[in-house]
Amino acid sequence: MTTLAQPSMLSIGPHAVQPPVVLAPMAGITNAPFRTLCREFSGGKGLFVSEMITTRALVERNEKTMQLIHFDASETPRSIQLYGVDPVTVGKAVRMIVDEDLADHIDLNFGCPVPKVTRKGGGSALPYKRNLLRAILAEAVGNAGDLPVTMKMRKGIDDDHITYLDAGRIAVDEGVTAIALHGRTAAQHYGGTADWDAIARLKEHVPEIPVLGNGDIWSADDALRMMRETGCDGVVVGRGCLGRPWLFGDLVRAFEGSGEYARPSLREVADVMVRHARLLGEWIGDESRGVIDFRKHVAWYLKGFAVGSEMRKRLAVTSSLDELRAQLSTLDLDQPWPSGADGPRGRTSGNNRVVLPDGWLKDPYDCAGVGEDAELDTSGG
């Protein structure tokens, strides 16, 4: 186990985050039920951010969006990630959050790499347009009052169009409280290896505010190693916790100097699976819909365990808690935690061509208009 010289604390405005660990917003994943599980395993320590909320949908009070911004009474601070491309709409969404006391912290997403967003100039394409980025940050911070505003971004569009150092300086100028950097370009998506050296360079470039590192944190030891090697002020954990909400307990213990990490048996994993599905049903208000929503998590929870393909298929089509419990009960639940199950999980595709609006790369300072259809409900990147 690696160690840090001393326990670290991250300050996000008035909020002390100790240990300095943040759950990355992931669309369709980091809803209230999953945040509840992660927070329970961590003992309430760390920062757990909502899944991405589209600013236009929030301002228009879209029914699904209004459900997504629900926080459990035990969640503090309440942290919302917003995705927007229009400065005025972003400002309105932030003002709405402040006026209606909807959250205690606002994070802005500039990391989404999927084509249906970047082709409209949104997500990880947006920081290339320096003046548009500045305008969005100015509106967000200007309307946030006492709420801290942070941002999450990638290195750039591709290796020929790197933006993170310019974006970091703009963020400092506009009053952003902290920056999280995913050490990949949009072209990399989730493939290859995250560039932790870029995180170190950003930390040197913007010493005025905290820098958080994101990318390839699959274990608690990875988090400690990232902080030691880059000098970053905290870590953001995304795909590493898929099917492993107990990773946040490992992270707390690691930062507090203990190497006793969770190695749950399949029986213990099955119990968490059922609880996760039940929480989703309670949150949605329909048990069947909750179990159906849970299906996407099955393969992540079972990674590495000796569970046959036919059983995996049956588990992936369950539609009630009783059915889920019955299928799980037929497994060899005494299986220990499998070796290698702590490694990479989730999407790994990379080397993608980034789809951009026509002429997007001609002028990095042209504050070109971005269409409303760039605001899509999709992954935060």
C-alpha positions as CSV (number, residue, x, y, z in Angstrom):
1,M,0.0,0.0,0.0
2,T,1.2,3.5,-0.9
3,T,0.9,6.3,1.7
4,L,0.7,10.1,1.8
5,A,2.8,12.1,4.1
6,Q,-0.3,13.4,6.0
7,P,-4.0,13.2,5.6
8,S,-5.4,15.6,3.1
9,M,-8.5,17.9,3.2
10,L,-10.0,19.5,0.1
11,S,-11.9,22.8,0.4
12,I,-14.7,23.5,-2.1
13,G,-15.7,26.9,-1.0
14,P,-17.0,26.6,2.6
15,H,-17.2,22.8,2.3
16,A,-14.4,20.7,3.7
17,V,-14.1,17.4,1.9
18,Q,-12.0,14.9,3.9
19,P,-10.7,12.7,2.5
20,P,-10.4,14.6,-0.8
21,V,-12.5,12.1,-2.8
22,V,-15.3,13.0,-5.2
23,L,-17.8,10.7,-7.0
24,A,-17.7,11.6,-10.7
25,P,-21.1,12.5,-12.2
26,M,-22.2,9.7,-14.5
27,A,-25.4,9.9,-16.4
28,G,-27.9,7.2,-15.5
29,I,-25.5,6.0,-12.7
30,T,-25.0,8.6,-10.0
31,N,-28.6,9.1,-9.1
32,A,-29.7,9.4,-5.5
33,P,-29.8,5.6,-4.8
34,F,-26.2,5.0,-6.0
35,R,-25.0,8.0,-4.1
36,T,-26.7,6.6,-1.0
37,L,-24.8,3.4,-1.3
38,C,-21.4,5.1,-1.9
39,R,-22.0,7.5,1.0
40,E,-23.0,4.7,3.3
41,F,-19.8,2.7,2.6
42,S,-17.7,5.9,3.1
43,G,-19.3,6.7,6.4
44,G,-20.6,10.0,4.9
45,K,-17.0,11.2,4.0
46,G,-16.3,12.6,0.6
47,L,-18.3,14.5,-2.0
48,F,-21.0,12.8,-4.1
49,V,-22.1,14.7,-7.2
50,S,-25.4,14.2,-8.9
51,E,-25.7,12.9,-12.4
52,M,-25.4,15.6,-15.1
53,I,-28.3,18.0,-15.3
54,T,-29.0,19.9,-18.5
55,T,-29.4,23.6,-17.8
56,R,-32.2,24.2,-20.3
57,A,-34.2,21.3,-19.0
58,L,-33.8,22.6,-15.5
59,V,-34.9,26.1,-16.4
60,E,-37.9,24.6,-18.2
61,R,-38.6,22.4,-15.2
62,N,-38.6,19.2,-17.2
63,E,-40.3,16.5,-15.0
64,K,-37.4,13.9,-15.3
65,T,-34.9,16.6,-14.6
66,M,-36.7,17.8,-11.5
67,Q,-36.6,14.2,-10.2
68,L,-32.9,14.0,-10.9
69,I,-32.1,17.0,-8.7
70,H,-33.7,15.3,-5.6
71,F,-31.3,14.8,-2.7
72,D,-31.8,12.6,0.3
73,A,-32.1,14.5,3.6
74,S,-28.8,13.0,4.7
75,E,-26.8,14.4,1.7
76,T,-24.6,17.3,2.6
77,P,-23.3,19.2,0.8
78,R,-25.8,18.7,-2.0
79,S,-23.8,18.8,-5.2
80,I,-25.2,19.3,-8.7
81,Q,-23.4,19.0,-12.0
82,L,-24.8,21.2,-14.8
83,Y,-24.2,20.9,-18.5
84,G,-24.9,24.0,-20.6
85,V,-23.8,25.7,-23.8
86,D,-25.6,29.0,-23.7
87,P,-24.2,31.6,-21.1
88,V,-27.6,33.1,-20.5
89,T,-29.3,29.8,-19.9
90,V,-26.5,28.6,-17.6
91,G,-26.9,31.8,-15.6
92,K,-30.6,31.3,-15.3
93,A,-30.1,27.7,-14.1
94,V,-27.6,28.7,-11.5
95,R,-29.8,31.5,-10.3
96,M,-32.7,29.1,-10.0
97,I,-30.6,26.7,-7.9
98,V,-29.7,29.6,-5.6
99,D,-33.1,31.1,-5.3
100,E,-34.8,27.8,-4.6
101,D,-32.1,26.4,-2.4
102,L,-31.7,23.3,-4.7
103,A,-28.0,22.6,-3.9
104,D,-24.9,23.7,-2.0
105,H,-22.3,23.3,-4.8
106,I,-22.4,23.6,-8.6
107,D,-20.1,21.8,-10.9
108,L,-20.0,22.6,-14.6
109,N,-19.4,19.9,-17.2
110,F,-16.9,20.5,-20.1
111,G,-15.8,16.9,-20.5
112,C,-18.5,15.0,-22.5
113,P,-16.8,13.4,-25.6
114,V,-19.8,11.8,-27.3
115,P,-20.4,12.8,-31.0
116,K,-24.0,13.9,-30.5
117,V,-22.7,16.6,-28.1
118,T,-19.4,17.6,-29.7
119,R,-20.9,17.9,-33.2
120,K,-22.9,20.8,-31.8
121,G,-20.0,22.4,-30.0
122,G,-20.9,21.2,-26.5
123,G,-19.0,19.1,-23.9
124,S,-15.3,18.6,-24.4
125,A,-15.4,20.6,-27.7
126,L,-16.5,23.8,-25.9
127,P,-13.3,24.9,-24.1
128,Y,-11.7,25.3,-27.5
129,K,-13.8,28.4,-27.9
130,R,-12.1,30.4,-25.2
131,N,-14.5,33.4,-25.2
132,L,-17.6,31.2,-25.0
133,L,-16.1,29.3,-22.1
134,R,-15.3,32.5,-20.4
135,A,-18.8,33.8,-20.9
136,I,-20.4,30.6,-19.5
137,L,-18.1,30.7,-16.4
138,A,-18.8,34.4,-15.8
139,E,-22.6,33.8,-15.9
140,A,-22.4,30.8,-13.6
141,V,-20.1,32.4,-11.0
142,G,-21.9,35.8,-11.2
143,N,-25.3,34.2,-10.4
144,A,-24.1,31.7,-7.8
145,G,-24.0,34.0,-4.9
146,D,-22.2,32.2,-2.0
147,L,-22.3,28.8,-3.7
148,P,-18.9,27.5,-5.0
149,V,-18.7,26.8,-8.7
150,T,-16.3,24.2,-10.0
151,M,-15.7,22.7,-13.4
152,K,-14.7,19.3,-14.9
153,M,-12.9,19.1,-18.3
154,R,-10.6,17.0,-20.5
155,K,-7.1,17.8,-21.8
156,G,-8.6,19.0,-25.1
157,I,-10.2,17.9,-28.4
158,D,-7.2,15.8,-29.5
159,D,-3.4,15.9,-29.3
160,D,-3.3,18.8,-31.8
161,H,-5.9,20.9,-30.0
162,I,-5.0,20.9,-26.3
163,T,-7.1,23.3,-24.2
164,Y,-6.7,22.5,-20.5
165,L,-4.1,25.1,-19.6
166,D,-5.9,28.0,-21.2
167,A,-9.2,26.8,-19.8
168,G,-7.6,26.5,-16.3
169,R,-6.4,30.1,-16.5
170,I,-9.8,31.3,-17.7
171,A,-11.4,29.5,-14.8
172,V,-9.2,31.2,-12.2
173,D,-9.9,34.6,-13.8
174,E,-13.6,34.1,-13.6
175,G,-13.7,32.9,-10.0
176,V,-14.1,29.2,-10.3
177,T,-13.4,27.5,-7.0
178,A,-11.7,24.2,-8.2
179,I,-11.0,22.3,-11.4
180,A,-11.2,18.6,-12.1
181,L,-9.1,17.3,-15.1
182,H,-9.7,14.0,-16.8
183,G,-6.3,13.1,-18.2
184,R,-7.6,12.2,-21.7
185,T,-8.6,14.1,-24.8
186,A,-12.1,13.9,-26.3
187,A,-10.6,11.7,-29.1
188,Q,-9.4,9.2,-26.5
189,H,-12.9,8.8,-25.0
190,Y,-12.1,6.2,-22.3
191,G,-9.3,4.3,-24.2
192,G,-5.6,4.2,-23.6
193,T,-4.0,5.5,-20.4
194,A,-4.9,8.7,-18.6
195,D,-2.2,11.3,-18.7
196,W,-1.5,12.0,-15.1
197,D,1.4,14.3,-16.1
198,A,-1.2,16.7,-17.5
199,I,-2.8,16.9,-14.0
200,A,0.6,17.8,-12.5
201,R,1.1,20.5,-15.2
202,L,-2.4,22.0,-14.5
203,K,-1.7,22.1,-10.8
204,E,1.5,24.0,-11.5
205,H,-0.3,26.3,-13.9
206,V,-3.2,27.3,-11.6
207,P,-1.7,27.2,-8.0
208,E,-4.4,29.6,-6.8
209,I,-7.2,26.9,-6.7
210,P,-7.5,23.2,-6.0
211,V,-7.0,20.8,-8.9
212,L,-8.6,17.4,-8.8
213,G,-7.3,14.4,-10.9
214,N,-9.5,12.0,-12.8
215,G,-8.7,9.0,-14.9
216,D,-7.6,5.4,-14.2
217,I,-8.3,5.3,-10.5
218,W,-9.3,1.7,-10.1
219,S,-8.3,1.2,-6.4
220,A,-7.6,3.2,-3.3
221,D,-3.9,2.8,-3.9
222,D,-4.3,4.4,-7.3
223,A,-5.8,7.4,-5.7
224,L,-2.9,7.8,-3.3
225,R,-0.4,7.3,-6.1
226,M,-2.1,10.0,-8.2
227,M,-1.9,12.5,-5.5
228,R,1.7,11.7,-4.7
229,E,2.8,11.8,-8.3
230,T,0.9,14.8,-9.5
231,G,0.5,17.0,-6.4
232,C,-3.2,17.3,-7.1
233,D,-5.5,18.3,-4.2
234,G,-8.0,15.5,-4.6
235,V,-9.3,12.7,-6.8
236,V,-12.5,12.2,-8.8
237,V,-13.5,8.5,-9.1
238,G,-15.8,7.4,-11.9
239,R,-15.8,4.0,-13.7
240,G,-13.7,2.5,-10.9
241,C,-16.8,2.4,-8.6
242,L,-19.2,0.8,-11.1
243,G,-20.5,-2.3,-9.3
244,R,-18.2,-1.4,-6.4
245,P,-19.8,1.3,-4.2
246,W,-17.6,0.0,-1.3
247,L,-14.6,1.5,-3.1
248,F,-15.4,4.7,-1.2
249,G,-14.9,2.9,2.0
250,D,-11.5,1.7,0.7
251,L,-10.6,5.3,-0.2
252,V,-11.5,6.6,3.3
253,R,-9.4,3.9,5.0
254,A,-6.5,4.5,2.6
255,F,-6.4,8.2,3.3
256,E,-6.7,7.5,7.0
257,G,-3.7,5.2,6.8
258,S,-5.3,1.7,6.8
259,G,-4.7,-0.9,4.2
260,E,-7.7,-3.0,5.1
261,Y,-9.7,-2.9,1.9
262,A,-13.1,-4.5,1.2
263,R,-13.0,-8.0,-0.4
264,P,-16.7,-9.0,-0.3
265,S,-17.8,-12.5,-1.0
266,L,-20.4,-13.1,-3.7
267,R,-23.0,-13.4,-0.9
268,E,-22.1,-9.9,0.3
269,V,-22.1,-8.5,-3.3
270,A,-25.5,-10.1,-3.9
271,D,-26.9,-8.3,-0.8
272,V,-25.7,-5.0,-2.1
273,M,-27.2,-5.7,-5.5
274,V,-30.6,-6.3,-4.0
275,R,-30.4,-3.2,-1.9
276,H,-29.3,-1.2,-4.9
277,A,-32.3,-2.4,-6.9
278,R,-34.7,-1.8,-4.0
279,L,-33.4,1.8,-3.6
280,L,-33.9,2.4,-7.3
281,G,-37.5,1.1,-7.0
282,E,-38.3,3.3,-4.1
283,W,-36.7,6.4,-5.8
284,I,-38.6,5.8,-9.0
285,G,-41.8,4.8,-7.2
286,D,-42.1,1.5,-9.0
287,E,-40.3,-1.7,-8.0
288,S,-40.4,-3.2,-11.5
289,R,-39.0,-0.1,-13.1
290,G,-36.3,0.1,-10.4
291,V,-35.2,-3.5,-11.0
292,I,-35.2,-2.9,-14.8
293,D,-33.1,0.2,-14.3
294,F,-30.7,-1.9,-12.1
295,R,-30.0,-4.3,-15.0
296,K,-27.2,-2.1,-16.4
297,H,-25.3,-2.7,-13.1
298,V,-25.4,-6.5,-13.1
299,A,-22.3,-7.2,-15.1
300,W,-20.3,-4.7,-13.1
301,Y,-21.2,-6.2,-9.8
302,L,-20.4,-9.7,-11.0
303,K,-17.1,-8.9,-12.7
304,G,-14.6,-11.7,-12.1
305,F,-17.0,-14.1,-10.3
306,A,-17.7,-17.5,-11.7
307,V,-21.2,-16.9,-13.0
308,G,-22.1,-18.6,-16.3
309,S,-23.3,-16.6,-19.3
310,E,-26.8,-18.1,-19.2
311,M,-27.2,-17.0,-15.5
312,R,-25.9,-13.6,-16.4
313,K,-28.5,-13.3,-19.1
314,R,-31.2,-14.4,-16.7
315,L,-30.1,-11.8,-14.1
316,A,-30.1,-9.1,-16.8
317,V,-33.8,-9.6,-17.6
318,T,-35.2,-9.7,-14.0
319,S,-38.1,-7.4,-13.3
320,S,-38.9,-7.9,-9.6
321,L,-37.0,-8.0,-6.4
322,D,-38.2,-11.5,-5.7
323,E,-37.0,-12.7,-9.1
324,L,-33.6,-11.0,-8.6
325,R,-33.2,-12.6,-5.1
326,A,-34.3,-16.0,-6.4
327,Q,-31.8,-15.9,-9.3
328,L,-29.0,-14.8,-7.1
329,S,-29.8,-17.5,-4.5
330,T,-28.9,-20.2,-7.1
331,L,-25.3,-19.0,-7.3
332,D,-22.3,-20.3,-5.3
333,L,-22.6,-17.4,-2.9
334,D,-19.6,-18.5,-0.9
335,Q,-17.2,-17.4,-3.7
336,P,-14.5,-15.1,-2.4
337,W,-13.7,-11.8,-4.0
338,P,-12.0,-12.7,-7.3
339,S,-8.4,-11.7,-8.1
340,G,-8.3,-9.1,-10.8
341,A,-11.8,-7.8,-10.1
342,D,-10.3,-4.5,-8.9
343,G,-9.1,-3.6,-12.4
344,P,-10.6,-1.5,-15.2
345,R,-14.3,-1.6,-15.8
346,G,-16.8,0.3,-17.9
347,R,-16.2,1.8,-21.4
348,T,-12.7,1.5,-22.8
349,S,-13.1,2.6,-26.5
350,G,-10.6,5.1,-27.8
351,N,-8.9,6.8,-30.8
352,N,-12.2,8.2,-32.0
353,R,-12.5,11.0,-34.5
354,V,-14.1,13.9,-32.8
355,V,-17.2,15.2,-34.6
356,L,-17.3,19.0,-34.6
357,P,-19.4,21.8,-36.2
358,D,-18.2,23.0,-39.6
359,G,-15.3,25.4,-39.1
360,W,-15.1,24.9,-35.4
361,L,-11.3,24.8,-35.3
362,K,-10.7,27.8,-37.5
363,D,-10.7,30.4,-34.7
364,P,-10.3,29.4,-31.0
365,Y,-11.6,32.9,-29.9
366,D,-14.6,33.2,-32.1
367,C,-17.6,33.0,-29.8
368,A,-19.7,31.0,-32.3
369,G,-23.3,30.3,-31.4
370,V,-24.1,26.8,-30.2
371,G,-27.5,25.4,-31.0
372,E,-30.0,24.4,-28.3
373,D,-29.8,20.8,-29.4
374,A,-26.3,20.6,-28.1
375,E,-27.9,20.3,-24.6
376,L,-28.6,16.6,-24.6
377,D,-29.1,14.3,-21.6
378,T,-26.0,12.2,-21.9
379,S,-22.8,11.1,-20.2
380,G,-20.7,13.6,-18.3
381,G,-17.3,12.3,-19.7
